[in-house]
Amino acid sequence: MTDRHPLIRGLHAVVLIVKDLEEQKIALFAQGHHREGTQRLEGAAKGISHLEFTIDPQDAQAWDRRLKQAGFHAYRSNYEDADGNLFHFVFAASKEQ
């Protein structure tokens, strides 16, 4: 393994919590499907739940260590930025992606 900084390879998804699926143009989760995301909406009927970033699987431990050391761990494999916005990582299928 080389000594390199881990990179975020891209934005994988923006996950929304919605009130009425029939009325939304983009709807990924119904209210209550993602408990922690719904709680972070602070009473709002809808909003952005979390972001998903694409990384190389080999960088997962480096990102986890770096984010935990900086105090950004939220729960399980989820992190939060300084404003309390949730995010987590998904793994790139290949280097060509």
FENDA-V67935 format. One record per backbone hydrogen bond with DSSP energy under -0.5 kcal/mol. NH is the residue of the N-H (numbers start at 0). CO is the residue of the C=O. If there is no record, write none. Layout:
BEGIN
NH	CO
NH	CO
END
This chain:
BEGIN
3	1
8	6
8	53
9	53
11	9
11	51
12	51
14	49
15	13
16	46
17	15
17	28
20	18
22	19
23	20
28	15
30	17
32	29
34	32
37	33
38	34
39	35
40	37
41	38
43	40
46	16
48	14
49	14
50	85
51	12
52	87
53	9
54	89
58	55
59	56
62	58
63	59
64	60
65	61
66	62
67	63
68	64
69	65
70	67
71	66
73	77
74	77
77	74
78	86
79	71
80	84
83	80
85	48
86	78
87	50
89	52
91	54
96	93
END
